[in-house]
Amino acid sequence: MIDFFTTLEDTVAKLIPLEASHFDLLWPIAQQLDLHEFGPSNISTPEKLKEYIQEALSQREEGTSIPFAIIDKRNNTLAGCTRMGRVSAFHKSLEIGWTWIGPDYQGSGLNTHVKHLMLNHIFKVMDFEKVNFRIDERNIRSRKAVEKLGAQLEGLIRSEVIVKGGFRRSSACYGILKEEWLKKNPQS
């Protein structure tokens, strides 16, 4: 059974179930970001951010997504959000993505803690076999980050989604298998 309302935490990060009430804390962060540059998500206005949150909550109700708000425990502040999406209990696979954190938290190590929490939960608690990541092929920073986690480049989906300015983005597809993660992270 998949727990769509789980909380995950370590000494640095805490992931709590995303709720509509998080809007007031997420909006100041969203104003500092341009997610639409590399992805199809647009959070540039209060209305668009509300739609983004509502879509995540609707997907959770459908059983296809586990959205989280990210808290930086070092200063007890909400830093952004992330999601386990395209959840397939039958195939025991899902995708990690829809991650955004405020500029003050970028490069702080917070996102690495977030990904470790998620990957450990997916492979050790949910007992899933595969995690996927889809990243704009131009987003070198994000690609290097998932490679550091141990994700392998599996291919490119050309002209997959429309991003800012109507540009058709190609997605670099990465994956981590359960046995790869457990071998690299036996004690996590």
Biotite code that builds the C-alpha atoms (Angstrom):
import biotite.structure as struc

atoms = struc.array([
    struc.Atom([0.000, 0.000, 0.000], chain_id="A", res_id=1, res_name="MET", atom_name="CA", element="C"),
    struc.Atom([1.355, 3.404, -0.979], chain_id="A", res_id=2, res_name="ILE", atom_name="CA", element="C"),
    struc.Atom([1.110, 6.165, 1.619], chain_id="A", res_id=3, res_name="ASP", atom_name="CA", element="C"),
    struc.Atom([0.277, 9.326, -0.335], chain_id="A", res_id=4, res_name="PHE", atom_name="CA", element="C"),
    struc.Atom([0.474, 11.474, 2.821], chain_id="A", res_id=5, res_name="PHE", atom_name="CA", element="C"),
    struc.Atom([3.823, 10.380, 4.231], chain_id="A", res_id=6, res_name="THR", atom_name="CA", element="C"),
    struc.Atom([6.347, 12.697, 5.894], chain_id="A", res_id=7, res_name="THR", atom_name="CA", element="C"),
    struc.Atom([10.060, 12.163, 5.298], chain_id="A", res_id=8, res_name="LEU", atom_name="CA", element="C"),
    struc.Atom([12.896, 13.802, 7.219], chain_id="A", res_id=9, res_name="GLU", atom_name="CA", element="C"),
    struc.Atom([16.544, 13.749, 8.163], chain_id="A", res_id=10, res_name="ASP", atom_name="CA", element="C"),
    struc.Atom([18.692, 16.265, 10.027], chain_id="A", res_id=11, res_name="THR", atom_name="CA", element="C"),
    struc.Atom([18.513, 18.873, 7.219], chain_id="A", res_id=12, res_name="VAL", atom_name="CA", element="C"),
    struc.Atom([15.297, 18.377, 5.249], chain_id="A", res_id=13, res_name="ALA", atom_name="CA", element="C"),
    struc.Atom([11.706, 17.595, 6.036], chain_id="A", res_id=14, res_name="LYS", atom_name="CA", element="C"),
    struc.Atom([9.173, 16.705, 3.347], chain_id="A", res_id=15, res_name="LEU", atom_name="CA", element="C"),
    struc.Atom([5.558, 17.154, 4.352], chain_id="A", res_id=16, res_name="ILE", atom_name="CA", element="C"),
    struc.Atom([2.440, 16.485, 2.280], chain_id="A", res_id=17, res_name="PRO", atom_name="CA", element="C"),
    struc.Atom([1.751, 19.492, 0.057], chain_id="A", res_id=18, res_name="LEU", atom_name="CA", element="C"),
    struc.Atom([-1.491, 21.300, 0.901], chain_id="A", res_id=19, res_name="GLU", atom_name="CA", element="C"),
    struc.Atom([-3.368, 24.231, -0.645], chain_id="A", res_id=20, res_name="ALA", atom_name="CA", element="C"),
    struc.Atom([-2.602, 26.179, 2.553], chain_id="A", res_id=21, res_name="SER", atom_name="CA", element="C"),
    struc.Atom([1.100, 26.212, 1.598], chain_id="A", res_id=22, res_name="HIS", atom_name="CA", element="C"),
    struc.Atom([0.345, 28.749, -1.135], chain_id="A", res_id=23, res_name="PHE", atom_name="CA", element="C"),
    struc.Atom([1.068, 31.774, 1.083], chain_id="A", res_id=24, res_name="ASP", atom_name="CA", element="C"),
    struc.Atom([4.546, 30.465, 1.910], chain_id="A", res_id=25, res_name="LEU", atom_name="CA", element="C"),
    struc.Atom([5.314, 29.221, -1.614], chain_id="A", res_id=26, res_name="LEU", atom_name="CA", element="C"),
    struc.Atom([4.271, 32.376, -3.485], chain_id="A", res_id=27, res_name="TRP", atom_name="CA", element="C"),
    struc.Atom([7.208, 34.536, -2.298], chain_id="A", res_id=28, res_name="PRO", atom_name="CA", element="C"),
    struc.Atom([9.581, 31.768, -3.438], chain_id="A", res_id=29, res_name="ILE", atom_name="CA", element="C"),
    struc.Atom([7.800, 31.241, -6.762], chain_id="A", res_id=30, res_name="ALA", atom_name="CA", element="C"),
    struc.Atom([8.189, 34.943, -7.591], chain_id="A", res_id=31, res_name="GLN", atom_name="CA", element="C"),
    struc.Atom([11.980, 34.482, -7.565], chain_id="A", res_id=32, res_name="GLN", atom_name="CA", element="C"),
    struc.Atom([11.988, 31.552, -10.029], chain_id="A", res_id=33, res_name="LEU", atom_name="CA", element="C"),
    struc.Atom([11.304, 30.913, -13.686], chain_id="A", res_id=34, res_name="ASP", atom_name="CA", element="C"),
    struc.Atom([10.346, 27.234, -13.825], chain_id="A", res_id=35, res_name="LEU", atom_name="CA", element="C"),
    struc.Atom([8.939, 27.728, -17.281], chain_id="A", res_id=36, res_name="HIS", atom_name="CA", element="C"),
    struc.Atom([12.433, 28.318, -18.683], chain_id="A", res_id=37, res_name="GLU", atom_name="CA", element="C"),
    struc.Atom([13.242, 24.594, -18.604], chain_id="A", res_id=38, res_name="PHE", atom_name="CA", element="C"),
    struc.Atom([9.908, 22.913, -17.864], chain_id="A", res_id=39, res_name="GLY", atom_name="CA", element="C"),
    struc.Atom([6.232, 23.023, -18.705], chain_id="A", res_id=40, res_name="PRO", atom_name="CA", element="C"),
    struc.Atom([5.245, 24.269, -15.220], chain_id="A", res_id=41, res_name="SER", atom_name="CA", element="C"),
    struc.Atom([4.462, 27.948, -14.991], chain_id="A", res_id=42, res_name="ASN", atom_name="CA", element="C"),
    struc.Atom([4.146, 29.456, -11.492], chain_id="A", res_id=43, res_name="ILE", atom_name="CA", element="C"),
    struc.Atom([4.638, 33.094, -12.530], chain_id="A", res_id=44, res_name="SER", atom_name="CA", element="C"),
    struc.Atom([1.344, 34.456, -11.152], chain_id="A", res_id=45, res_name="THR", atom_name="CA", element="C"),
    struc.Atom([-0.667, 33.672, -8.018], chain_id="A", res_id=46, res_name="PRO", atom_name="CA", element="C"),
    struc.Atom([-3.351, 32.050, -10.175], chain_id="A", res_id=47, res_name="GLU", atom_name="CA", element="C"),
    struc.Atom([-0.837, 29.834, -11.985], chain_id="A", res_id=48, res_name="LYS", atom_name="CA", element="C"),
    struc.Atom([0.771, 28.761, -8.712], chain_id="A", res_id=49, res_name="LEU", atom_name="CA", element="C"),
    struc.Atom([-2.673, 27.881, -7.308], chain_id="A", res_id=50, res_name="LYS", atom_name="CA", element="C"),
    struc.Atom([-3.369, 25.825, -10.447], chain_id="A", res_id=51, res_name="GLU", atom_name="CA", element="C"),
    struc.Atom([0.023, 24.096, -10.069], chain_id="A", res_id=52, res_name="TYR", atom_name="CA", element="C"),
    struc.Atom([-0.734, 23.174, -6.446], chain_id="A", res_id=53, res_name="ILE", atom_name="CA", element="C"),
    struc.Atom([-4.276, 22.062, -7.288], chain_id="A", res_id=54, res_name="GLN", atom_name="CA", element="C"),
    struc.Atom([-2.987, 19.845, -10.108], chain_id="A", res_id=55, res_name="GLU", atom_name="CA", element="C"),
    struc.Atom([-0.546, 18.172, -7.690], chain_id="A", res_id=56, res_name="ALA", atom_name="CA", element="C"),
    struc.Atom([-3.316, 17.631, -5.130], chain_id="A", res_id=57, res_name="LEU", atom_name="CA", element="C"),
    struc.Atom([-5.676, 16.242, -7.782], chain_id="A", res_id=58, res_name="SER", atom_name="CA", element="C"),
    struc.Atom([-2.987, 13.823, -8.955], chain_id="A", res_id=59, res_name="GLN", atom_name="CA", element="C"),
    struc.Atom([-2.510, 12.698, -5.351], chain_id="A", res_id=60, res_name="ARG", atom_name="CA", element="C"),
    struc.Atom([-6.258, 11.999, -5.098], chain_id="A", res_id=61, res_name="GLU", atom_name="CA", element="C"),
    struc.Atom([-6.002, 9.985, -8.344], chain_id="A", res_id=62, res_name="GLU", atom_name="CA", element="C"),
    struc.Atom([-3.108, 7.985, -6.877], chain_id="A", res_id=63, res_name="GLY", atom_name="CA", element="C"),
    struc.Atom([-0.542, 9.085, -9.462], chain_id="A", res_id=64, res_name="THR", atom_name="CA", element="C"),
    struc.Atom([1.461, 11.644, -7.471], chain_id="A", res_id=65, res_name="SER", atom_name="CA", element="C"),
    struc.Atom([2.931, 12.225, -4.022], chain_id="A", res_id=66, res_name="ILE", atom_name="CA", element="C"),
    struc.Atom([3.586, 15.986, -3.716], chain_id="A", res_id=67, res_name="PRO", atom_name="CA", element="C"),
    struc.Atom([5.625, 17.492, -0.893], chain_id="A", res_id=68, res_name="PHE", atom_name="CA", element="C"),
    struc.Atom([6.448, 20.879, 0.560], chain_id="A", res_id=69, res_name="ALA", atom_name="CA", element="C"),
    struc.Atom([10.153, 21.111, 1.412], chain_id="A", res_id=70, res_name="ILE", atom_name="CA", element="C"),
    struc.Atom([11.220, 22.459, 4.794], chain_id="A", res_id=71, res_name="ILE", atom_name="CA", element="C"),
    struc.Atom([14.832, 23.376, 5.549], chain_id="A", res_id=72, res_name="ASP", atom_name="CA", element="C"),
    struc.Atom([15.195, 22.210, 9.156], chain_id="A", res_id=73, res_name="LYS", atom_name="CA", element="C"),
    struc.Atom([18.354, 24.293, 9.660], chain_id="A", res_id=74, res_name="ARG", atom_name="CA", element="C"),
    struc.Atom([16.206, 27.417, 9.871], chain_id="A", res_id=75, res_name="ASN", atom_name="CA", element="C"),
    struc.Atom([12.711, 25.867, 9.945], chain_id="A", res_id=76, res_name="ASN", atom_name="CA", element="C"),
    struc.Atom([11.546, 27.569, 6.737], chain_id="A", res_id=77, res_name="THR", atom_name="CA", element="C"),
    struc.Atom([9.544, 26.384, 3.783], chain_id="A", res_id=78, res_name="LEU", atom_name="CA", element="C"),
    struc.Atom([11.990, 26.267, 0.870], chain_id="A", res_id=79, res_name="ALA", atom_name="CA", element="C"),
    struc.Atom([9.972, 24.916, -2.076], chain_id="A", res_id=80, res_name="GLY", atom_name="CA", element="C"),
    struc.Atom([8.282, 21.747, -3.238], chain_id="A", res_id=81, res_name="CYS", atom_name="CA", element="C"),
    struc.Atom([8.876, 18.467, -5.034], chain_id="A", res_id=82, res_name="THR", atom_name="CA", element="C"),
    struc.Atom([6.926, 15.470, -6.223], chain_id="A", res_id=83, res_name="ARG", atom_name="CA", element="C"),
    struc.Atom([6.953, 11.773, -6.880], chain_id="A", res_id=84, res_name="MET", atom_name="CA", element="C"),
    struc.Atom([4.836, 11.544, -10.018], chain_id="A", res_id=85, res_name="GLY", atom_name="CA", element="C"),
    struc.Atom([3.702, 9.081, -12.622], chain_id="A", res_id=86, res_name="ARG", atom_name="CA", element="C"),
    struc.Atom([3.401, 6.581, -9.767], chain_id="A", res_id=87, res_name="VAL", atom_name="CA", element="C"),
    struc.Atom([2.765, 3.028, -10.986], chain_id="A", res_id=88, res_name="SER", atom_name="CA", element="C"),
    struc.Atom([2.283, 0.477, -8.217], chain_id="A", res_id=89, res_name="ALA", atom_name="CA", element="C"),
    struc.Atom([1.921, -2.243, -10.857], chain_id="A", res_id=90, res_name="PHE", atom_name="CA", element="C"),
    struc.Atom([5.270, -1.465, -12.528], chain_id="A", res_id=91, res_name="HIS", atom_name="CA", element="C"),
    struc.Atom([6.881, -0.398, -9.231], chain_id="A", res_id=92, res_name="LYS", atom_name="CA", element="C"),
    struc.Atom([8.229, 2.728, -10.854], chain_id="A", res_id=93, res_name="SER", atom_name="CA", element="C"),
    struc.Atom([7.769, 6.450, -10.613], chain_id="A", res_id=94, res_name="LEU", atom_name="CA", element="C"),
    struc.Atom([9.353, 9.740, -11.576], chain_id="A", res_id=95, res_name="GLU", atom_name="CA", element="C"),
    struc.Atom([10.942, 12.300, -9.269], chain_id="A", res_id=96, res_name="ILE", atom_name="CA", element="C"),
    struc.Atom([10.546, 15.846, -10.483], chain_id="A", res_id=97, res_name="GLY", atom_name="CA", element="C"),
    struc.Atom([8.575, 19.058, -10.249], chain_id="A", res_id=98, res_name="TRP", atom_name="CA", element="C"),
    struc.Atom([11.258, 20.192, -7.788], chain_id="A", res_id=99, res_name="THR", atom_name="CA", element="C"),
    struc.Atom([11.872, 23.833, -7.091], chain_id="A", res_id=100, res_name="TRP", atom_name="CA", element="C"),
    struc.Atom([13.543, 25.570, -4.193], chain_id="A", res_id=101, res_name="ILE", atom_name="CA", element="C"),
    struc.Atom([14.208, 29.229, -3.550], chain_id="A", res_id=102, res_name="GLY", atom_name="CA", element="C"),
    struc.Atom([17.479, 30.829, -4.604], chain_id="A", res_id=103, res_name="PRO", atom_name="CA", element="C"),
    struc.Atom([18.570, 31.117, -0.950], chain_id="A", res_id=104, res_name="ASP", atom_name="CA", element="C"),
    struc.Atom([18.558, 27.305, -0.703], chain_id="A", res_id=105, res_name="TYR", atom_name="CA", element="C"),
    struc.Atom([20.128, 26.462, -4.052], chain_id="A", res_id=106, res_name="GLN", atom_name="CA", element="C"),
    struc.Atom([23.638, 25.102, -3.627], chain_id="A", res_id=107, res_name="GLY", atom_name="CA", element="C"),
    struc.Atom([23.093, 24.617, 0.117], chain_id="A", res_id=108, res_name="SER", atom_name="CA", element="C"),
    struc.Atom([22.890, 20.824, -0.040], chain_id="A", res_id=109, res_name="GLY", atom_name="CA", element="C"),
    struc.Atom([19.167, 20.869, 0.756], chain_id="A", res_id=110, res_name="LEU", atom_name="CA", element="C"),
    struc.Atom([18.139, 19.359, -2.588], chain_id="A", res_id=111, res_name="ASN", atom_name="CA", element="C"),
    struc.Atom([20.620, 16.491, -2.168], chain_id="A", res_id=112, res_name="THR", atom_name="CA", element="C"),
    struc.Atom([19.033, 15.660, 1.203], chain_id="A", res_id=113, res_name="HIS", atom_name="CA", element="C"),
    struc.Atom([15.571, 15.864, -0.380], chain_id="A", res_id=114, res_name="VAL", atom_name="CA", element="C"),
    struc.Atom([16.519, 13.447, -3.158], chain_id="A", res_id=115, res_name="LYS", atom_name="CA", element="C"),
    struc.Atom([18.165, 11.016, -0.719], chain_id="A", res_id=116, res_name="HIS", atom_name="CA", element="C"),
    struc.Atom([15.049, 11.013, 1.463], chain_id="A", res_id=117, res_name="LEU", atom_name="CA", element="C"),
    struc.Atom([12.854, 10.328, -1.541], chain_id="A", res_id=118, res_name="MET", atom_name="CA", element="C"),
    struc.Atom([15.070, 7.651, -3.075], chain_id="A", res_id=119, res_name="LEU", atom_name="CA", element="C"),
    struc.Atom([15.520, 5.807, 0.225], chain_id="A", res_id=120, res_name="ASN", atom_name="CA", element="C"),
    struc.Atom([11.765, 5.860, 0.800], chain_id="A", res_id=121, res_name="HIS", atom_name="CA", element="C"),
    struc.Atom([10.980, 4.704, -2.740], chain_id="A", res_id=122, res_name="ILE", atom_name="CA", element="C"),
    struc.Atom([13.445, 1.825, -2.728], chain_id="A", res_id=123, res_name="PHE", atom_name="CA", element="C"),
    struc.Atom([13.441, 0.762, 0.930], chain_id="A", res_id=124, res_name="LYS", atom_name="CA", element="C"),
    struc.Atom([9.900, 1.483, 2.121], chain_id="A", res_id=125, res_name="VAL", atom_name="CA", element="C"),
    struc.Atom([7.768, 1.451, -1.031], chain_id="A", res_id=126, res_name="MET", atom_name="CA", element="C"),
    struc.Atom([9.937, -1.359, -2.446], chain_id="A", res_id=127, res_name="ASP", atom_name="CA", element="C"),
    struc.Atom([9.823, 0.115, -5.950], chain_id="A", res_id=128, res_name="PHE", atom_name="CA", element="C"),
    struc.Atom([12.286, -1.017, -8.613], chain_id="A", res_id=129, res_name="GLU", atom_name="CA", element="C"),
    struc.Atom([12.868, 2.094, -10.749], chain_id="A", res_id=130, res_name="LYS", atom_name="CA", element="C"),
    struc.Atom([12.999, 5.881, -10.457], chain_id="A", res_id=131, res_name="VAL", atom_name="CA", element="C"),
    struc.Atom([13.001, 8.112, -13.514], chain_id="A", res_id=132, res_name="ASN", atom_name="CA", element="C"),
    struc.Atom([13.977, 11.743, -14.004], chain_id="A", res_id=133, res_name="PHE", atom_name="CA", element="C"),
    struc.Atom([13.148, 13.896, -17.060], chain_id="A", res_id=134, res_name="ARG", atom_name="CA", element="C"),
    struc.Atom([15.278, 17.001, -17.413], chain_id="A", res_id=135, res_name="ILE", atom_name="CA", element="C"),
    struc.Atom([15.526, 19.634, -20.127], chain_id="A", res_id=136, res_name="ASP", atom_name="CA", element="C"),
    struc.Atom([18.580, 18.598, -22.120], chain_id="A", res_id=137, res_name="GLU", atom_name="CA", element="C"),
    struc.Atom([19.873, 22.198, -21.820], chain_id="A", res_id=138, res_name="ARG", atom_name="CA", element="C"),
    struc.Atom([19.685, 22.191, -17.996], chain_id="A", res_id=139, res_name="ASN", atom_name="CA", element="C"),
    struc.Atom([23.236, 21.048, -17.309], chain_id="A", res_id=140, res_name="ILE", atom_name="CA", element="C"),
    struc.Atom([23.083, 21.895, -13.594], chain_id="A", res_id=141, res_name="ARG", atom_name="CA", element="C"),
    struc.Atom([20.122, 19.582, -12.957], chain_id="A", res_id=142, res_name="SER", atom_name="CA", element="C"),
    struc.Atom([21.569, 16.859, -15.156], chain_id="A", res_id=143, res_name="ARG", atom_name="CA", element="C"),
    struc.Atom([24.853, 16.896, -13.213], chain_id="A", res_id=144, res_name="LYS", atom_name="CA", element="C"),
    struc.Atom([22.912, 16.779, -9.919], chain_id="A", res_id=145, res_name="ALA", atom_name="CA", element="C"),
    struc.Atom([21.050, 13.568, -10.811], chain_id="A", res_id=146, res_name="VAL", atom_name="CA", element="C"),
    struc.Atom([24.234, 12.045, -12.213], chain_id="A", res_id=147, res_name="GLU", atom_name="CA", element="C"),
    struc.Atom([25.877, 12.653, -8.804], chain_id="A", res_id=148, res_name="LYS", atom_name="CA", element="C"),
    struc.Atom([23.020, 10.664, -7.270], chain_id="A", res_id=149, res_name="LEU", atom_name="CA", element="C"),
    struc.Atom([23.923, 7.751, -9.519], chain_id="A", res_id=150, res_name="GLY", atom_name="CA", element="C"),
    struc.Atom([21.261, 8.177, -12.199], chain_id="A", res_id=151, res_name="ALA", atom_name="CA", element="C"),
    struc.Atom([22.174, 6.876, -15.641], chain_id="A", res_id=152, res_name="GLN", atom_name="CA", element="C"),
    struc.Atom([21.327, 8.686, -18.854], chain_id="A", res_id=153, res_name="LEU", atom_name="CA", element="C"),
    struc.Atom([18.925, 6.388, -20.694], chain_id="A", res_id=154, res_name="GLU", atom_name="CA", element="C"),
    struc.Atom([18.124, 8.501, -23.707], chain_id="A", res_id=155, res_name="GLY", atom_name="CA", element="C"),
    struc.Atom([16.609, 11.648, -25.106], chain_id="A", res_id=156, res_name="LEU", atom_name="CA", element="C"),
    struc.Atom([12.973, 12.307, -25.895], chain_id="A", res_id=157, res_name="ILE", atom_name="CA", element="C"),
    struc.Atom([13.094, 14.864, -28.669], chain_id="A", res_id=158, res_name="ARG", atom_name="CA", element="C"),
    struc.Atom([10.751, 17.851, -28.791], chain_id="A", res_id=159, res_name="SER", atom_name="CA", element="C"),
    struc.Atom([8.704, 16.474, -25.884], chain_id="A", res_id=160, res_name="GLU", atom_name="CA", element="C"),
    struc.Atom([7.101, 19.465, -24.146], chain_id="A", res_id=161, res_name="VAL", atom_name="CA", element="C"),
    struc.Atom([6.501, 23.156, -24.704], chain_id="A", res_id=162, res_name="ILE", atom_name="CA", element="C"),
    struc.Atom([8.283, 25.574, -22.360], chain_id="A", res_id=163, res_name="VAL", atom_name="CA", element="C"),
    struc.Atom([8.622, 29.343, -22.147], chain_id="A", res_id=164, res_name="LYS", atom_name="CA", element="C"),
    struc.Atom([8.252, 31.215, -25.417], chain_id="A", res_id=165, res_name="GLY", atom_name="CA", element="C"),
    struc.Atom([6.762, 28.181, -27.151], chain_id="A", res_id=166, res_name="GLY", atom_name="CA", element="C"),
    struc.Atom([10.145, 26.417, -27.320], chain_id="A", res_id=167, res_name="PHE", atom_name="CA", element="C"),
    struc.Atom([9.823, 22.646, -27.785], chain_id="A", res_id=168, res_name="ARG", atom_name="CA", element="C"),
    struc.Atom([12.078, 21.084, -25.177], chain_id="A", res_id=169, res_name="ARG", atom_name="CA", element="C"),
    struc.Atom([13.860, 17.775, -25.553], chain_id="A", res_id=170, res_name="SER", atom_name="CA", element="C"),
    struc.Atom([14.099, 15.792, -22.321], chain_id="A", res_id=171, res_name="SER", atom_name="CA", element="C"),
    struc.Atom([17.152, 13.899, -21.111], chain_id="A", res_id=172, res_name="ALA", atom_name="CA", element="C"),
    struc.Atom([15.799, 10.773, -19.425], chain_id="A", res_id=173, res_name="CYS", atom_name="CA", element="C"),
    struc.Atom([17.690, 9.376, -16.463], chain_id="A", res_id=174, res_name="TYR", atom_name="CA", element="C"),
    struc.Atom([16.994, 6.371, -14.275], chain_id="A", res_id=175, res_name="GLY", atom_name="CA", element="C"),
    struc.Atom([18.125, 4.669, -11.105], chain_id="A", res_id=176, res_name="ILE", atom_name="CA", element="C"),
    struc.Atom([17.409, 1.009, -10.416], chain_id="A", res_id=177, res_name="LEU", atom_name="CA", element="C"),
    struc.Atom([16.779, -0.250, -6.898], chain_id="A", res_id=178, res_name="LYS", atom_name="CA", element="C"),
    struc.Atom([19.853, -2.501, -6.877], chain_id="A", res_id=179, res_name="GLU", atom_name="CA", element="C"),
    struc.Atom([22.057, 0.385, -8.054], chain_id="A", res_id=180, res_name="GLU", atom_name="CA", element="C"),
    struc.Atom([20.814, 2.680, -5.288], chain_id="A", res_id=181, res_name="TRP", atom_name="CA", element="C"),
    struc.Atom([21.110, 0.055, -2.548], chain_id="A", res_id=182, res_name="LEU", atom_name="CA", element="C"),
    struc.Atom([24.624, -0.892, -3.626], chain_id="A", res_id=183, res_name="LYS", atom_name="CA", element="C"),
    struc.Atom([25.746, 2.748, -3.603], chain_id="A", res_id=184, res_name="LYS", atom_name="CA", element="C"),
    struc.Atom([23.835, 3.649, -0.395], chain_id="A", res_id=185, res_name="ASN", atom_name="CA", element="C"),
    struc.Atom([23.692, 0.555, 1.851], chain_id="A", res_id=186, res_name="PRO", atom_name="CA", element="C"),
    struc.Atom([23.498, 2.501, 5.131], chain_id="A", res_id=187, res_name="GLN", atom_name="CA", element="C"),
    struc.Atom([21.212, 5.390, 4.110], chain_id="A", res_id=188, res_name="SER", atom_name="CA", element="C"),
])
